[in-house]
């Protein structure tokens, strides 16, 4: 994965590839794109400033495997700012679905 570089476009391919990599690494069971990026499928395109990824954690413990997920993505060049993940300065939110 490319290092974090400023970009005027959404690095959507990298976001989706990384989500699939998390499944292959068995850190998550499955994922879905949510929020504005998902809505664009049904609506006219508009500007968004983040990607919302809903996932089913492989680790059912208290942390839901978040430390391992963050370590995996950081090894691929992602940055962590608080609870947020960034790829090429594009914000990604990782969200757990309610049971």
C-alpha positions as a Markdown table, in Angstrom:
| # | Residue | x | y | z |
|---|---|---|---|---|
| 1 | Unk | 0.0 | 0.0 | 0.0 |
| 2 | Unk | 1.3 | 3.5 | -0.8 |
| 3 | Unk | 2.6 | 5.7 | 2.0 |
| 4 | Unk | 0.3 | 8.4 | 3.3 |
| 5 | Unk | 0.5 | 11.2 | 0.8 |
| 6 | Unk | -1.8 | 14.2 | 0.4 |
| 7 | Unk | -4.4 | 13.5 | -2.2 |
| 8 | Unk | -7.4 | 15.3 | -3.6 |
| 9 | Unk | -9.2 | 12.1 | -4.4 |
| 10 | Unk | -10.7 | 9.4 | -2.2 |
| 11 | Unk | -8.4 | 6.4 | -1.9 |
| 12 | Unk | -11.4 | 4.1 | -2.1 |
| 13 | Unk | -9.5 | 1.2 | -3.8 |
| 14 | Unk | -7.0 | 1.2 | -0.9 |
| 15 | Unk | -9.8 | 1.4 | 1.7 |
| 16 | Unk | -11.7 | -1.6 | 0.1 |
| 17 | Unk | -8.5 | -3.6 | -0.4 |
| 18 | Unk | -7.5 | -3.1 | 3.2 |
| 19 | Unk | -10.9 | -4.2 | 4.4 |
| 20 | Unk | -10.5 | -7.4 | 2.3 |
| 21 | Unk | -7.0 | -7.9 | 3.7 |
| 22 | Unk | -8.4 | -7.8 | 7.2 |
| 23 | Unk | -10.7 | -10.6 | 6.3 |
| 24 | Unk | -7.8 | -12.6 | 4.8 |
| 25 | Unk | -5.8 | -12.0 | 8.0 |
| 26 | Unk | -8.7 | -13.3 | 10.0 |
| 27 | Unk | -8.9 | -10.1 | 12.0 |
| 28 | Unk | -12.5 | -9.5 | 10.9 |
| 29 | Unk | -15.2 | -11.9 | 9.6 |
| 30 | Unk | -16.8 | -9.5 | 7.1 |
| 31 | Unk | -17.3 | -5.8 | 6.4 |
| 32 | Unk | -19.7 | -3.4 | 4.7 |
| 33 | Unk | -19.3 | 0.1 | 3.4 |
| 34 | Unk | -21.6 | 2.6 | 5.0 |
| 35 | Unk | -22.4 | 6.3 | 5.3 |
| 36 | Unk | -22.1 | 8.7 | 2.4 |
| 37 | Unk | -20.0 | 6.4 | 0.2 |
| 38 | Unk | -22.6 | 3.7 | 0.4 |
| 39 | Unk | -25.4 | 6.2 | -0.3 |
| 40 | Unk | -23.7 | 7.5 | -3.4 |
| 41 | Unk | -24.6 | 4.1 | -5.0 |
| 42 | Unk | -28.2 | 5.2 | -4.9 |
| 43 | Unk | -27.9 | 9.0 | -5.1 |
| 44 | Unk | -26.2 | 11.5 | -7.2 |
| 45 | Unk | -22.5 | 11.9 | -6.3 |
| 46 | Unk | -21.6 | 14.4 | -3.6 |
| 47 | Unk | -18.5 | 15.3 | -1.5 |
| 48 | Unk | -17.7 | 13.2 | 1.5 |
| 49 | Unk | -14.7 | 13.4 | 3.8 |
| 50 | Unk | -14.6 | 9.9 | 5.3 |
| 51 | Unk | -15.4 | 6.3 | 4.8 |
| 52 | Unk | -17.5 | 4.4 | 7.2 |
| 53 | Unk | -16.6 | 0.7 | 7.4 |
| 54 | Unk | -18.9 | -1.6 | 9.5 |
| 55 | Unk | -17.3 | -4.9 | 10.4 |
| 56 | Unk | -17.9 | -8.1 | 12.3 |
| 57 | Unk | -14.9 | -8.7 | 14.5 |
| 58 | Unk | -13.3 | -12.1 | 14.6 |
| 59 | Unk | -12.3 | -11.5 | 18.2 |
| 60 | Unk | -15.5 | -11.5 | 20.2 |
| 61 | Unk | -13.7 | -10.2 | 23.3 |
| 62 | Unk | -14.0 | -6.8 | 25.0 |
| 63 | Unk | -11.6 | -5.1 | 22.5 |
| 64 | Unk | -13.2 | -6.7 | 19.5 |
| 65 | Unk | -9.7 | -7.1 | 18.1 |
| 66 | Unk | -9.2 | -3.4 | 17.5 |
| 67 | Unk | -5.5 | -3.3 | 18.6 |
| 68 | Unk | -4.7 | -6.1 | 16.1 |
| 69 | Unk | -6.7 | -4.3 | 13.3 |
| 70 | Unk | -4.9 | -1.0 | 14.0 |
| 71 | Unk | -1.4 | -2.7 | 14.1 |
| 72 | Unk | -2.2 | -4.5 | 10.8 |
| 73 | Unk | -3.3 | -1.3 | 9.1 |
| 74 | Unk | -0.3 | 0.7 | 10.5 |
| 75 | Unk | 2.0 | -1.9 | 9.0 |
| 76 | Unk | 0.5 | -1.1 | 5.6 |
| 77 | Unk | 1.1 | 2.7 | 6.0 |
| 78 | Unk | -2.1 | 3.8 | 7.6 |
| 79 | Unk | -2.0 | 6.4 | 10.4 |
| 80 | Unk | -3.9 | 6.5 | 13.6 |
| 81 | Unk | -5.3 | 9.7 | 15.1 |
| 82 | Unk | -7.3 | 9.0 | 18.2 |
| 83 | Unk | -9.9 | 6.4 | 17.3 |
| 84 | Unk | -9.6 | 7.3 | 13.6 |
| 85 | Unk | -7.7 | 5.6 | 10.8 |
| 86 | Unk | -6.3 | 7.6 | 7.9 |
| 87 | Unk | -4.9 | 6.5 | 4.6 |
| 88 | Unk | -3.3 | 9.2 | 2.5 |
| 89 | Unk | -4.9 | 11.7 | 4.9 |
| 90 | Unk | -8.4 | 10.3 | 4.2 |
| 91 | Unk | -10.4 | 9.5 | 7.3 |
| 92 | Unk | -11.9 | 6.1 | 7.8 |
| 93 | Unk | -14.2 | 5.1 | 10.7 |
| 94 | Unk | -14.4 | 1.5 | 11.8 |
| 95 | Unk | -17.7 | 0.8 | 13.3 |
| 96 | Unk | -19.0 | -2.3 | 15.1 |
| 97 | Unk | -22.7 | -3.2 | 14.4 |
| 98 | Unk | -25.0 | -3.6 | 17.3 |
| 99 | Unk | -25.9 | -7.1 | 18.3 |
